[in-house]
Each structure stands twice: as structure tokens, then as C-alpha cells.
Amino acid sequence: MATISKFIICALFAFAIAITNSDIATSQSVPKRIKNIVLVHGAFADGSSWQKVIRLLETEGFHVVAVQNPLTSLEDDVAATRRAIASVDGPVLLVGHSWAGIVITEAGNDPKVARLLYVCAFTPSDGQSLTDVAKTFPPASGNSEVRLSSSGFLSLSFKGINEDFAQDVPSADRTVMFATQGPWAAKCTTEKISHAAWKTKPSWFIVGVNDHMINPDLERAEAKMIQATTLELKSSHVPMISQPDNVAAFIMQAAGKL
């Protein structure tokens, strides 16, 4: 009961500061409650970045699947996400962090996906790539710490992890995040989606106010563009690690739990 009460308080707080667009929420035919949550990680990470959120959601009775993106191309990551969607029975709330905002905008066209939730993410429109979206606002400071290998993969420096990617995460955890980061194919940044799923699916968005990887003003503009229910957190680029309670509560709100 204590856990449930804690989530209710968090969810009510999230609801109080969220911006809800009733037109898109009521114009879609969606189930009142979604039990399946598919979580998609971004660049420089893997599925374990969701581990704290997974525990909280499963405690509340949700069926959760975390995608393991190969990070080798948009097509490969979308295919991995579609396999995860296919593995569950019933409607899905599809959640994407950072680069995975691009992935879920494409993969979200799957008919089993009922709703989308973006976490400090890039949100393209039809025919856009990450680069197309990113260039509309000044880059965040962490972009200067991205390194390109001779094999065409991107990684983040130790300084980048510590000061820009996860500056509000305990030091020991940041060290592990640096050691386990997933190399990300540079070509992913210019690969374009076909059709944006948010045009037909209700959407939610978490803005990281202290995000040093994606300009928070870009995140706000994206959330407004897709008419998303929006929550701003005073977090780094990885609120699912630094503020899992708030992220889990907002996911539950989007899923119709509370």
C-alpha cells in the first residue's frame, strides 16, 4: 500500500504540472488502461538503463519489455522494437529515450501501439532524420564530447558522461555507464523516418530541464508540435535513472493506471 500511495502522489504531482491536449486525447479510440509497456533505450546506452523504472512498473502489475537496440542503423533499431511489440499480447504504450524518439516515431506505426511517450527525445516529422530535428535549435553542450571512431561509430567521452549525460547520477553509476555504453553508428543520425506515428497516436513527453545532450527548448518545441501531455523534470538527460519514481508515475499516467 505504501508503494501504491507513493505512486499516486507522484502521478498527481505530474498531472498538476502537465500540459494536456484534450483534442488529441479524445479524438483517438484507445483502451482505458494499457498493461504492456515497451521501453526503448537511446544512444550510448542499453536496455538496462530502464532497470529502476522496470522494477517500479512491474510492482504495479504492468508487463514490461525493454528493447536491446543494436544501434547499427535506424532500420535495425526499428526492427528490434517491432519484435518486442510483437512479443506482447494486446495494446502497447511505446516509450523512447533520446535517439529512441526517432525509433518509436517510426515503429509506433505498428497497429498494436496505442500511445507514445518520449523521454528527453528527438521527435521527427515525416521524412526527417535526427540531424534535421537537431539543427532547428542550438546544440546542447554535451555534443562536444561525442567521439567518432575510425569504424564510423559514435561514443561519449568520460567527461561527457560525467558532466553532460548523467550529471545527477551517483559517481559510481556514471563510471559503469561509461564502461557499458553502446557504440552508436554515425549513419543513424542522417537516416530518415517515413511516417510519424505521433500524427495518429496520443503522445506524452518528459522534458529534462537540465539536459545537456538535447537542448531543453528543442524538447519543449517538439512536445508542443506533437500536442503531447508534457512533464518537466529538473533532471539530466537520463531521468529514468536519476528520477525513476517520477518517470514511472508519468508512464503509468499515460498507460491509464491512475
C-alpha positions in Angstrom: 0.0 0.0 0.0 2.9 2.4 0.7 4.3 1.9 -2.8 0.9 2.5 -4.4 0.4 5.6 -2.3 3.8 6.9 -3.3 3.0 6.4 -7.0 -0.4 8.1 -6.6 1.3 11.2 -5.0 3.9 11.3 -7.8 1.2 10.9 -10.5 -1.0 13.6 -9.1 2.1 15.9 -9.0 2.9 15.0 -12.6 -0.7 15.6 -13.6 -0.8 19.0 -11.9 2.1 20.4 -13.9 1.4 18.5 -17.2 0.0 20.2 -20.2 -2.8 18.1 -21.6 -4.2 18.5 -25.1 -7.7 17.2 -24.8 -8.4 17.2 -28.6 -5.9 14.5 -29.5 -6.6 12.5 -26.3 -10.3 12.3 -27.1 -10.1 12.0 -30.8 -8.4 8.6 -30.7 -10.0 5.3 -29.9 -7.7 3.9 -27.3 -8.1 1.4 -24.3 -8.7 3.0 -20.9 -5.7 1.1 -19.5 -2.7 -0.4 -21.2 -0.9 -3.2 -19.5 2.0 -3.6 -21.9 4.9 -1.2 -21.7 7.8 -1.4 -24.3 10.8 0.7 -23.3 13.3 1.7 -26.0 16.8 2.9 -25.0 18.8 5.6 -26.8 22.4 6.0 -27.9 25.3 5.4 -25.6 23.1 3.0 -23.5 21.3 -0.3 -23.4 18.1 -1.8 -22.1 19.5 -1.8 -18.5 19.1 2.0 -18.4 15.4 1.3 -17.6 16.1 -1.1 -14.8 14.8 1.1 -11.9 11.7 2.0 -13.9 11.0 -1.6 -14.8 11.0 -2.7 -11.2 8.5 0.1 -10.3 6.2 -0.7 -13.2 6.2 -4.4 -12.6 5.4 -3.9 -8.9 2.2 -2.1 -10.1 1.2 -5.0 -12.4 2.5 -3.9 -15.8 4.1 -6.3 -18.3 7.3 -4.6 -19.3 9.7 -5.4 -22.2 13.0 -3.5 -22.7 14.3 -3.5 -26.2 18.0 -4.1 -26.8 18.8 -1.8 -29.8 21.8 -2.9 -31.9 22.4 0.9 -32.6 23.7 0.0 -36.0 21.0 1.7 -38.1 17.5 3.1 -37.9 16.2 0.1 -39.7 17.9 -2.3 -37.3 16.6 -0.5 -34.2 13.1 -0.2 -35.6 13.1 -3.9 -36.4 14.3 -4.8 -32.8 11.5 -2.6 -31.4 8.9 -4.2 -33.7 10.0 -7.7 -32.5 9.4 -6.5 -28.9 6.0 -5.2 -29.8 5.1 -8.5 -31.5 6.1 -10.4 -28.4 3.4 -9.0 -26.2 -0.4 -9.7 -26.1 -2.5 -6.6 -26.5 -2.1 -2.8 -26.9 1.2 -1.2 -26.2 2.5 2.0 -24.7 5.7 2.6 -26.5 8.4 4.6 -24.6 11.5 6.0 -26.2 14.5 7.9 -24.7 16.8 10.2 -26.7 17.7 8.6 -30.1 14.9 6.2 -29.5 12.4 9.1 -30.1 13.3 8.6 -33.7 12.9 4.9 -33.4 9.5 4.9 -31.8 8.2 7.6 -34.2 8.7 5.0 -36.9 8.0 1.8 -35.1 5.0 3.4 -33.4 3.0 3.0 -36.6 2.5 -0.7 -35.6 -1.2 -1.2 -35.1 -0.6 -2.7 -31.6 0.9 0.7 -30.4 -1.8 2.7 -28.8 0.2 5.6 -27.3 3.7 7.0 -27.4 5.8 8.5 -24.6 9.1 10.4 -25.3 11.8 10.9 -22.7 14.3 13.7 -23.4 14.0 12.6 -27.0 14.2 13.6 -30.6 10.8 13.8 -32.3 10.9 13.9 -36.1 8.1 14.6 -38.6 7.6 12.8 -41.9 10.8 12.3 -43.8 13.0 13.8 -41.2 16.2 12.5 -39.6 17.8 13.2 -36.2 20.0 15.8 -37.9 17.0 17.5 -39.4 15.4 17.9 -36.0 18.5 18.8 -34.1 19.6 21.7 -36.4 16.4 23.7 -35.6 17.9 24.7 -32.2 21.4 25.5 -30.9 23.2 22.2 -29.8 23.5 21.3 -26.2 26.9 21.4 -24.6 27.3 17.6 -24.4 27.6 17.3 -28.1 31.2 18.5 -28.0 32.1 15.3 -26.0 30.8 12.9 -28.7 33.7 11.0 -30.4 33.8 9.3 -33.8 35.8 6.1 -34.3 37.6 5.1 -37.5 34.9 2.4 -38.0 32.1 5.0 -38.1 30.7 4.6 -34.6 30.0 7.4 -32.0 30.7 7.2 -28.3 30.7 9.7 -25.4 33.8 10.7 -23.5 34.1 10.1 -19.8 33.8 13.8 -19.3 30.6 13.8 -21.4 29.0 11.0 -19.3 30.0 12.8 -16.0 29.1 16.4 -16.8 26.5 16.2 -19.6 24.8 12.8 -19.9 24.2 11.8 -16.3 25.5 14.6 -14.1 22.7 14.0 -11.5 23.5 10.2 -11.2 25.8 8.9 -8.4 29.5 8.8 -9.5 29.9 5.0 -9.2 26.9 4.6 -11.6 28.3 7.1 -14.0 31.5 5.0 -14.2 29.5 1.9 -15.1 27.5 3.8 -17.7 30.7 4.9 -19.4 32.1 1.4 -19.4 28.9 -0.2 -20.7 27.8 2.5 -23.3 26.7 1.1 -26.6 28.6 2.4 -29.6 26.2 4.1 -32.0 26.5 4.1 -35.8 27.1 7.6 -37.0 24.9 7.0 -40.1 21.9 6.7 -37.7 21.9 10.5 -37.4 21.0 11.1 -41.0 18.6 8.2 -41.7 15.0 9.5 -42.2 11.8 8.1 -40.9 8.8 7.5 -43.3 5.7 8.5 -41.4 5.5 10.0 -37.9 3.3 7.8 -35.6 2.6 10.7 -33.3 0.3 12.2 -36.0 -2.2 9.4 -35.3 -1.3 8.3 -31.7 -1.8 10.2 -28.4 1.6 11.3 -27.1 3.3 12.2 -23.8 6.7 13.9 -23.3 9.2 14.3 -20.5 11.5 17.4 -20.8 14.8 17.3 -18.9 15.3 20.9 -17.7 19.0 20.3 -17.1 19.5 18.2 -20.2 23.0 18.8 -21.7 22.6 16.4 -24.6 19.4 17.8 -26.2 18.5 21.4 -25.9 15.5 21.6 -23.4 14.0 24.3 -25.6 14.0 21.9 -28.5 12.3 19.3 -26.4 9.6 21.8 -25.4 9.1 22.8 -29.1 8.8 19.1 -30.0 6.3 18.4 -27.3 4.2 21.4 -28.4 4.4 20.3 -32.1 3.1 16.8 -31.3 0.5 18.2 -28.8 1.8 16.0 -26.1 0.9 15.8 -22.4 4.1 17.2 -21.0 6.1 16.9 -17.8 9.2 18.9 -17.0 11.7 17.4 -14.5 14.8 19.1 -13.1 16.9 16.3 -14.4 19.8 15.5 -16.7 19.4 13.6 -20.0 18.6 10.4 -18.1 15.7 11.0 -15.7 14.7 7.3 -15.8 18.0 6.7 -13.9 18.1 9.8 -11.7 14.3 10.2 -11.0 12.8 6.7 -11.7 9.8 7.3 -9.4 8.7 10.4 -11.4 9.3 8.7 -14.7 7.4 5.5 -13.7 4.5 7.6 -12.4 4.2 9.5 -15.6 4.4 6.3 -17.7 1.6 4.9 -15.5 -0.5 8.1 -16.1 0.0 7.6 -19.9 -1.0 4.0 -19.6 -4.2 4.9 -17.8 -3.3 3.4 -14.4 -4.2 6.4 -12.4 
